[in-house]
Amino acid sequence: MEISGVLTGVEQVDSLTIALISFEDGLFGSEGIRFTMLPDFSGEIISTPPGSLVTIKGLCTGYNETDVILEHCSLL
């Protein structure tokens, strides 16, 4: 799946880099799409400033009641 949108932020959890495109603030924080990036693209997404238009491609693995989850993602 390929999605374009405005990058809201980037989180690092252990060895994972997660990009976020938010649509609204919910009860538990930002809600939108979370992209777990492939290691080869972690540095590139970390250096991309929030507010930038990005296109990210990955495998949709589900929904966790607040976010759509994509894994194995690359920055196009």
DOBA-456825 format. One record per atom (N, C-alpha, C): residue number from 0; residue in three letters; atom name; y, z, x. Coordinates in Angstrom, 3 decimals, always signed. Each point is the difference from the previous one (the first is absolute). Layout:
N
+--------+-------+--------+----------+----------+----------+
| kolkol | mimar | torlum |       py |       pz |       px |
+--------+-------+--------+----------+----------+----------+
|    NUM |   ala |     CA |        Y |        Z |        X |
...
+--------+-------+--------+----------+----------+----------+
//
This chain:
76
+--------+-------+--------+----------+----------+----------+
| kolkol | mimar | torlum |       py |       pz |       px |
+--------+-------+--------+----------+----------+----------+
|      0 |   met |      N |   -1.152 |   +0.000 |   +0.850 |
|      0 |   met |     CA |   +1.152 |   +0.000 |   -0.850 |
|      0 |   met |      C |   +1.229 |   +0.000 |   +0.907 |
|      1 |   glu |      N |   +1.008 |   -0.767 |   -0.363 |
|      1 |   glu |     CA |   +1.237 |   -0.090 |   +0.771 |
|      1 |   glu |      C |   +1.157 |   +0.465 |   -0.879 |
|      2 |   ile |      N |   +0.786 |   +0.946 |   +0.505 |
|      2 |   ile |     CA |   +1.091 |   +0.579 |   -0.788 |
|      2 |   ile |      C |   +1.282 |   -0.008 |   +0.824 |
|      3 |   ser |      N |   +1.088 |   -0.414 |   -0.631 |
|      3 |   ser |     CA |   +1.326 |   +0.045 |   +0.622 |
|      3 |   ser |      C |   +0.844 |   +1.033 |   -0.724 |
|      4 |   gly |      N |   +0.807 |   +0.732 |   +0.760 |
|      4 |   gly |     CA |   +0.872 |   +1.000 |   -0.589 |
|      4 |   gly |      C |   +0.849 |   +0.666 |   +1.060 |
|      5 |   val |      N |   +0.779 |   +0.963 |   -0.425 |
|      5 |   val |     CA |   +0.884 |   +0.738 |   +0.903 |
|      5 |   val |      C |   -0.749 |   +1.209 |   +0.549 |
|      6 |   leu |      N |   -0.090 |   +0.080 |   +1.317 |
|      6 |   leu |     CA |   -0.686 |   +1.110 |   +0.666 |
|      6 |   leu |      C |   +0.787 |   +1.288 |   -0.238 |
|      7 |   thr |      N |   -0.664 |   +0.988 |   -0.582 |
|      7 |   thr |     CA |   +0.641 |   +1.276 |   -0.284 |
|      7 |   thr |      C |   -0.138 |   +0.968 |   +1.172 |
|      8 |   gly |      N |   -1.158 |   -0.035 |   +0.656 |
|      8 |   gly |     CA |   -0.229 |   +0.913 |   +1.107 |
|      8 |   gly |      C |   -1.342 |   -0.241 |   +0.645 |
|      9 |   val |      N |   -0.216 |   +0.702 |   +1.106 |
|      9 |   val |     CA |   -1.256 |   -0.072 |   +0.741 |
|      9 |   val |      C |   -0.426 |   +1.427 |   +0.325 |
|     10 |   glu |      N |   -1.265 |   +0.305 |   -0.254 |
|     10 |   glu |     CA |   -0.549 |   +1.323 |   +0.294 |
|     10 |   glu |      C |   -1.105 |   -0.154 |   +1.033 |
|     11 |   gln |      N |   -0.153 |   +1.002 |   +0.850 |
|     11 |   gln |     CA |   -1.124 |   +0.030 |   +0.929 |
|     11 |   gln |      C |   -0.818 |   +1.238 |   -0.295 |
|     12 |   val |      N |   -1.279 |   -0.218 |   -0.329 |
|     12 |   val |     CA |   -0.930 |   +1.073 |   -0.303 |
|     12 |   val |      C |   -1.177 |   -0.158 |   +0.946 |
|     13 |   asp |      N |   -0.135 |   +0.951 |   +0.911 |
|     13 |   asp |     CA |   -1.014 |   -0.083 |   +1.048 |
|     13 |   asp |      C |   +0.170 |   -1.329 |   +0.731 |
|     14 |   ser |      N |   -1.015 |   -0.837 |   +0.020 |
|     14 |   ser |     CA |   +0.096 |   -1.286 |   +0.698 |
|     14 |   ser |      C |   +0.373 |   -1.145 |   -0.942 |
|     15 |   leu |      N |   +0.285 |   +0.305 |   -1.271 |
|     15 |   leu |     CA |   +0.332 |   -1.034 |   -0.981 |
|     15 |   leu |      C |   +1.511 |   -0.179 |   -0.118 |
|     16 |   thr |      N |   +0.412 |   -1.242 |   -0.191 |
|     16 |   thr |     CA |   +1.395 |   -0.316 |   -0.291 |
|     16 |   thr |      C |   +0.043 |   -0.561 |   -1.414 |
|     17 |   ile |      N |   +0.812 |   +0.616 |   -0.847 |
|     17 |   ile |     CA |   +0.058 |   -0.366 |   -1.412 |
|     17 |   ile |      C |   +1.416 |   -0.438 |   -0.342 |
|     18 |   ala |      N |   +0.121 |   -1.252 |   -0.462 |
|     18 |   ala |     CA |   +1.288 |   -0.528 |   -0.462 |
|     18 |   ala |      C |   +0.097 |   +0.240 |   -1.492 |
|     19 |   leu |      N |   +1.223 |   +0.166 |   -0.499 |
|     19 |   leu |     CA |   +0.201 |   +0.315 |   -1.399 |
|     19 |   leu |      C |   +1.073 |   -0.893 |   -0.609 |
|     20 |   ile |      N |   -0.337 |   -0.578 |   -1.137 |
|     20 |   ile |     CA |   +0.980 |   -0.672 |   -0.852 |
|     20 |   ile |      C |   +0.030 |   +0.805 |   -1.295 |
|     21 |   ser |      N |   +1.127 |   +0.659 |   -0.259 |
|     21 |   ser |     CA |   +0.129 |   +0.866 |   -1.179 |
|     21 |   ser |      C |   +0.681 |   -0.734 |   -1.134 |
|     22 |   phe |      N |   -0.410 |   +0.344 |   -1.219 |
|     22 |   phe |     CA |   +0.622 |   -0.554 |   -1.183 |
|     22 |   phe |      C |   +0.790 |   +1.062 |   -0.753 |
|     23 |   glu |      N |   -0.454 |   +1.261 |   +0.079 |
|     23 |   glu |     CA |   +0.701 |   +1.083 |   -0.685 |
|     23 |   glu |      C |   -0.429 |   +1.336 |   +0.596 |
|     24 |   asp |      N |   +0.795 |   +1.022 |   -0.265 |
|     24 |   asp |     CA |   -0.349 |   +1.350 |   +0.413 |
|     24 |   asp |      C |   -0.715 |   +0.670 |   -1.156 |
|     25 |   gly |      N |   -1.202 |   +0.484 |   +0.275 |
|     25 |   gly |     CA |   -0.784 |   +0.674 |   -1.014 |
|     25 |   gly |      C |   -0.001 |   +1.495 |   +0.207 |
|     26 |   leu |      N |   -0.855 |   +0.667 |   -0.707 |
|     26 |   leu |     CA |   -0.112 |   +1.441 |   +0.073 |
|     26 |   leu |      C |   -0.403 |   +0.477 |   +1.392 |
|     27 |   phe |      N |   -0.794 |   -0.814 |   +0.714 |
|     27 |   phe |     CA |   -0.503 |   +0.394 |   +1.315 |
|     27 |   phe |      C |   +0.624 |   -0.811 |   +1.120 |
|     28 |   gly |      N |   +1.153 |   -0.601 |   -0.213 |
|     28 |   gly |     CA |   +0.683 |   -0.786 |   +1.023 |
|     28 |   gly |      C |   +0.010 |   -1.476 |   -0.354 |
|     29 |   ser |      N |   +0.156 |   -0.825 |   +1.022 |
|     29 |   ser |     CA |   +0.097 |   -1.443 |   -0.205 |
|     29 |   ser |      C |   -1.293 |   -0.567 |   -0.549 |
|     30 |   glu |      N |   +0.147 |   -0.936 |   -0.929 |
|     30 |   glu |     CA |   -1.150 |   -0.686 |   -0.574 |
|     30 |   glu |      C |   +0.174 |   -1.490 |   +0.215 |
|     31 |   gly |      N |   -1.065 |   -0.665 |   +0.382 |
|     31 |   gly |     CA |   +0.079 |   -1.432 |   +0.241 |
|     31 |   gly |      C |   -1.282 |   -0.517 |   +0.620 |
|     32 |   ile |      N |   +0.143 |   -0.618 |   +1.179 |
|     32 |   ile |     CA |   -1.143 |   -0.574 |   +0.699 |
|     32 |   ile |      C |   -0.051 |   +0.583 |   +1.401 |
|     33 |   arg |      N |   -1.180 |   +0.455 |   +0.404 |
|     33 |   arg |     CA |   -0.221 |   +0.522 |   +1.354 |
|     33 |   arg |      C |   -0.925 |   -0.954 |   +0.737 |
|     34 |   phe |      N |   +0.422 |   -0.371 |   +1.211 |
|     34 |   phe |     CA |   -0.726 |   -0.964 |   +0.822 |
|     34 |   phe |      C |   -0.473 |   +0.690 |   +1.273 |
|     35 |   thr |      N |   -1.302 |   +0.112 |   +0.196 |
|     35 |   thr |     CA |   -0.527 |   +0.522 |   +1.256 |
|     35 |   thr |      C |   -0.094 |   -1.180 |   +0.957 |
|     36 |   met |      N |   +0.795 |   +0.052 |   +1.063 |
|     36 |   met |     CA |   +0.131 |   -1.130 |   +0.907 |
|     36 |   met |      C |   -1.137 |   -0.052 |   +1.023 |
|     37 |   leu |      N |   -0.372 |   -1.221 |   +0.382 |
|     37 |   leu |     CA |   -0.928 |   -0.187 |   +1.115 |
|     37 |   leu |      C |   +0.700 |   +0.470 |   +1.272 |
|     38 |   pro |      N |   -0.747 |   +0.559 |   +0.972 |
|     38 |   pro |     CA |   +0.627 |   +0.510 |   +1.231 |
|     38 |   pro |      C |   +0.881 |   -1.018 |   +0.722 |
|     39 |   asp |      N |   -0.354 |   -1.270 |   -0.025 |
|     39 |   asp |     CA |   +0.796 |   -1.027 |   +0.684 |
|     39 |   asp |      C |   +1.399 |   -0.174 |   -0.607 |
|     40 |   phe |      N |   +0.207 |   +0.453 |   -1.234 |
|     40 |   phe |     CA |   +1.274 |   -0.176 |   -0.679 |
|     40 |   phe |      C |   +0.784 |   +1.308 |   -0.150 |
|     41 |   ser |      N |   -0.555 |   +1.102 |   +0.490 |
|     41 |   ser |     CA |   +0.662 |   +1.301 |   -0.142 |
|     41 |   ser |      C |   +1.364 |   +0.023 |   +0.681 |
|     42 |   gly |      N |   +0.071 |   -0.449 |   +1.234 |
|     42 |   gly |     CA |   +1.270 |   +0.017 |   +0.735 |
|     42 |   gly |      C |   +1.064 |   -0.845 |   -0.661 |
|     43 |   glu |      N |   -0.407 |   -1.151 |   -0.512 |
|     43 |   glu |     CA |   +0.951 |   -0.909 |   -0.644 |
|     43 |   glu |      C |   +0.570 |   +0.595 |   -1.286 |
|     44 |   ile |      N |   -0.847 |   +0.628 |   -0.818 |
|     44 |   ile |     CA |   +0.501 |   +0.578 |   -1.254 |
|     44 |   ile |      C |   +0.822 |   +1.262 |   +0.277 |
|     45 |   ile |      N |   -0.350 |   +0.761 |   +1.034 |
|     45 |   ile |     CA |   +0.779 |   +1.195 |   +0.359 |
|     45 |   ile |      C |   +1.413 |   -0.394 |   +0.423 |
|     46 |   ser |      N |   +0.139 |   -1.124 |   +0.691 |
|     46 |   ser |     CA |   +1.319 |   -0.429 |   +0.477 |
|     46 |   ser |      C |   +0.810 |   -0.749 |   -1.064 |
|     47 |   thr |      N |   -0.588 |   -0.257 |   -1.165 |
|     47 |   thr |     CA |   +0.715 |   -0.666 |   -1.090 |
|     47 |   thr |      C |   +0.824 |   +1.033 |   -0.762 |
|     48 |   pro |      N |   +1.317 |   -0.181 |   -0.080 |
|     48 |   pro |     CA |   +0.818 |   +1.013 |   -0.679 |
|     48 |   pro |      C |   -0.213 |   +0.032 |   -1.510 |
|     49 |   pro |      N |   +0.039 |   +1.189 |   -0.598 |
|     49 |   pro |     CA |   -0.072 |   +0.098 |   -1.462 |
|     49 |   pro |      C |   +1.105 |   -0.840 |   -0.631 |
|     50 |   gly |      N |   -0.317 |   -0.619 |   -1.126 |
|     50 |   gly |     CA |   +0.949 |   -0.874 |   -0.667 |
|     50 |   gly |      C |   -0.213 |   -1.462 |   +0.340 |
|     51 |   ser |      N |   -0.897 |   -0.271 |   +0.960 |
|     51 |   ser |     CA |   -0.292 |   -1.381 |   +0.395 |
|     51 |   ser |      C |   -0.973 |   -0.628 |   -0.988 |
|     52 |   leu |      N |   +0.167 |   -1.283 |   -0.241 |
|     52 |   leu |     CA |   -0.932 |   -0.748 |   -0.822 |
|     52 |   leu |      C |   -1.215 |   -0.338 |   +0.854 |
|     53 |   val |      N |   -1.196 |   +0.370 |   -0.466 |
|     53 |   val |     CA |   -1.234 |   -0.240 |   +0.753 |
|     53 |   val |      C |   -1.035 |   -0.670 |   -0.902 |
|     54 |   thr |      N |   -0.925 |   -0.693 |   +0.628 |
|     54 |   thr |     CA |   -1.168 |   -0.533 |   -0.687 |
|     54 |   thr |      C |   -1.215 |   +0.559 |   +0.712 |
|     55 |   ile |      N |   -0.853 |   +0.675 |   -0.751 |
|     55 |   ile |     CA |   -1.171 |   +0.668 |   +0.558 |
|     55 |   ile |      C |   -1.233 |   -0.522 |   -0.728 |
|     56 |   lys |      N |   -1.039 |   -0.247 |   +0.773 |
|     56 |   lys |     CA |   -1.248 |   -0.524 |   -0.552 |
|     56 |   lys |      C |   -1.108 |   +1.001 |   +0.284 |
|     57 |   gly |      N |   -0.846 |   +0.279 |   -1.014 |
|     57 |   gly |     CA |   -1.095 |   +0.934 |   +0.193 |
|     57 |   gly |      C |   -0.973 |   -0.027 |   -1.157 |
|     58 |   leu |      N |   -0.968 |   +0.878 |   +0.071 |
|     58 |   leu |     CA |   -1.068 |   +0.105 |   -0.984 |
|     58 |   leu |      C |   +0.324 |   +1.138 |   -0.971 |
|     59 |   cys |      N |   +0.120 |   -0.320 |   -1.288 |
|     59 |   cys |     CA |   +0.278 |   +1.025 |   -1.012 |
|     59 |   cys |      C |   -1.278 |   +0.800 |   -0.241 |
|     60 |   thr |      N |   +0.084 |   +1.321 |   +0.237 |
|     60 |   thr |     CA |   -1.184 |   +0.847 |   -0.142 |
|     60 |   thr |      C |   +0.090 |   +0.967 |   -1.169 |
|     61 |   gly |      N |   +1.120 |   -0.015 |   -0.739 |
|     61 |   gly |     CA |   +0.049 |   +0.863 |   -1.161 |
|     61 |   gly |      C |   +1.368 |   +0.548 |   -0.305 |
|     62 |   tyr |      N |   -0.013 |   +1.046 |   -0.822 |
|     62 |   tyr |     CA |   +1.197 |   +0.646 |   -0.516 |
|     62 |   tyr |      C |   -0.274 |   +1.495 |   -0.040 |
|     63 |   asn |      N |   +0.958 |   +0.821 |   +0.438 |
|     63 |   asn |     CA |   -0.228 |   +1.449 |   +0.039 |
|     63 |   asn |      C |   +0.879 |   +0.777 |   -0.980 |
|     64 |   glu |      N |   +0.337 |   -0.581 |   -1.133 |
|     64 |   glu |     CA |   +0.823 |   +0.575 |   -1.053 |
|     64 |   glu |      C |   +1.488 |   +0.000 |   +0.311 |
|     65 |   thr |      N |   +0.400 |   -0.279 |   +1.239 |
|     65 |   thr |     CA |   +1.417 |   -0.145 |   +0.326 |
|     65 |   thr |      C |   +0.273 |   -1.291 |   +0.769 |
|     66 |   asp |      N |   -0.968 |   -0.483 |   +0.766 |
|     66 |   asp |     CA |   +0.214 |   -1.168 |   +0.856 |
|     66 |   asp |      C |   -1.171 |   -0.969 |   -0.072 |
|     67 |   val |      N |   +0.321 |   -1.280 |   +0.160 |
|     67 |   val |     CA |   -1.015 |   -1.013 |   +0.257 |
|     67 |   val |      C |   -0.277 |   +0.072 |   +1.498 |
|     68 |   ile |      N |   -1.269 |   -0.071 |   +0.395 |
|     68 |   ile |     CA |   -0.394 |   +0.164 |   +1.394 |
|     68 |   ile |      C |   -0.515 |   -1.332 |   +0.558 |
|     69 |   leu |      N |   +0.586 |   -0.426 |   +1.128 |
|     69 |   leu |     CA |   -0.499 |   -1.157 |   +0.731 |
|     69 |   leu |      C |   -0.381 |   +0.463 |   +1.403 |
|     70 |   glu |      N |   -1.122 |   -0.492 |   +0.497 |
|     70 |   glu |     CA |   -0.484 |   +0.372 |   +1.329 |
|     70 |   glu |      C |   -0.206 |   -1.241 |   +0.847 |
|     71 |   his |      N |   -0.163 |   +0.223 |   +1.315 |
|     71 |   his |     CA |   -0.213 |   -1.079 |   +0.969 |
|     71 |   his |      C |   +1.148 |   -1.000 |   -0.073 |
|     72 |   cys |      N |   +1.239 |   +0.496 |   +0.012 |
|     72 |   cys |     CA |   +1.170 |   -0.826 |   -0.261 |
|     72 |   cys |      C |   +0.627 |   -0.561 |   +1.270 |
|     73 |   ser |      N |   +0.590 |   -1.172 |   -0.163 |
|     73 |   ser |     CA |   +0.750 |   -0.647 |   +1.084 |
|     73 |   ser |      C |   +1.375 |   -0.373 |   -0.514 |
|     74 |   leu |      N |   +0.958 |   -0.045 |   +0.912 |
|     74 |   leu |     CA |   +1.378 |   -0.371 |   -0.318 |
|     74 |   leu |      C |   +0.134 |   -1.492 |   +0.246 |
|     75 |   leu |      N |   +0.448 |   -0.729 |   -1.007 |
|     75 |   leu |     CA |   +0.144 |   -1.454 |   +0.136 |
|     75 |   leu |      C |   +1.413 |   -0.379 |   +0.386 |
+--------+-------+--------+----------+----------+----------+
//
